[in-house]
């Protein structure tokens, strides 16, 4: 059965504990692989690569998808094959931004799911699922589209940086 647990803000200790508990319940630990999906070229989609970039400095964590080497529509099939060949028995946590601008998605909402993600689904791409479990953050909300226009790009960049740091800190608590 598919399970989703959503929290609005990772600054809250209670919300952090909820996400950490879910990750641990699903055996996301030092043996897990983290696939940080997205592209640093698009601010809305840069959360994954930013988290991956921060995580790559921790030698105990196996991470795919960084600012320098993104896990995106071009590279994800190669990454999926490599993971299945090299690490067939390891759990995979996928981290991705949700870009579908669904009005029910609040900007900055974090959702833990006990299933993977379909990268690019929010923008109409049909890419095979990645991950055993996933942590998805909504970086687009129709109610906030006007606020985060081109003239406010710097504010949006700060918002994405804050979200990425929150996810990084949670993963450091798990690992």
N, C-alpha and C positions, 0 to 999 in steps of 0.2 A: 504494500500500500504506500502510495506517495505521501510524504509528510513535508509540510512547510512550516517553519517557525520564523515569523517576521518580527523584527524590532526596529524602532525608528532611529535609535541613536546609540552608538557604541561608547559614548562618553559615560553613560550610566553604568555603574558597577553591576547592577542587577541584569541589565541587558547583556553586558559582557559575559557574565557568568552563564547566562542562558545559552549563548552561542558556544562558549567553551565546553559546556556540558554536552551539548549536541555533538560537537566534533569528537569528543572523547567517547561518547556512547557508540559512535560509528567507527571507532578504531583509527581515528586520525591522530597519529603519533609520529615519533621519529622515523618510523619505517614507511610512512606515507610519502607520496610524491605530490607536489603542488604544481598544477598547471595554471598559470596566470594568463588569461586570455584577453586579447585586445591589441590595440595599436597606439603607440605614443603620438602618432601623427594627428589623431583626432581627440581633442580634449575629453569629449563625452565618453570615449572608449579607452582612456589611458589608465584607469584604475589598476587593471591586471598587470600591465607591464611595470607600473610604478611599484606595486607591491613586490613583484618578482625581483626588481632591481634591488630593493632593500633586503630581501631574503637571501639573495645570492652571496652575500657576505658571510652568511652562517654556513660553515662547512658541514654541519650536521643535517642540513635540509637539502633534499634534491628538488630543484625547482626548474621548471621550463617556463619560458615567457618572461622576458625582461625588456627594458627600454632598448637595449642593444640588439637583442635577439627575440623579437616578439613571437608569441604563439597566436597567430592570426589565420585568416582564411587561406593564406598562401602556404603557411607552414604546418597547419594543424594535422593534416593527413600524415605527413612525415613523422611528426611527433607521436601521433597515435600508434603508428607501426613500430617505432622505436620502443615505446613503452610496452607494447604487448610482447615484443621479442626479448627485451632486456629484463623487464620487471613484471612478468605475467601475474605474479601473486601479490603484488603490493597495491594497497588502497590508493586511490587518486582523488585528491580534492581539487575541484575546478573553482577558480575565482574569476568572476566576469562582471561586467557592467551591464545593466539592463537599459537598453536604449529605445524601448518601444513606445515611450511617451503615453502609456496607458494612464488615463486620469485617476484610476484607483491606486496607482503607484505613487506614493509620496516621495518627493525628492529626498535622497539619502536613506531610504528604507533598506535595511539589510535583511536578506532572507536566507536562512539555512534550509537546504533541501536534501532529502535522503536519496537523491538521484542527481545525475549530471546535468550538463547544460548543452544546448544546441547553439554553438557560436554563430552569431549573425542572424539568428531567427527573427529578432526584432526589426531587422532591416531587410527581411525577405530572403535570406540565404538559407539553403537547405544543406546543412553540414551535419554529419553524424555526431551523436552525443559524445561528450567528453566527461570523464569523471564518474566515480562511484557516488560521491556526494558533492554538493556545491555550496558556495557562498556567493550570492548575487547581490549587487547593490544597484538601486535605481538612481541613475544619474540624469534622468530626463523625466520631466513631468509637464504635462500640457499647461498646468496652472503657472509654471515657472518659466515657460519658454521665452516670454518677453523680457524677464529680468536678466536671463543669461543670454543676451544677444551679443553680437560681436563687440559692441562698445563696453560690455562688462566682462570681457574675456579674462581679464586678470582676476576678478572676483571668482569666476568659475574655476580657474586654475587653482586658486587657493582652496576652494571647496573640494576639488578632486584630490589635492595633496593631503588635506585633512582626512578624508575618507580612507585614502591609501595608508596613511600612518596608523589610523585606528585598526585596520585589518592586520597590518604588520604587527602591531603590539599584541593583538589577540593571538596571532599565530606564535609569537614568541612565548606566550604563556602556555600554549599547548605543547610546543616543542622544547 
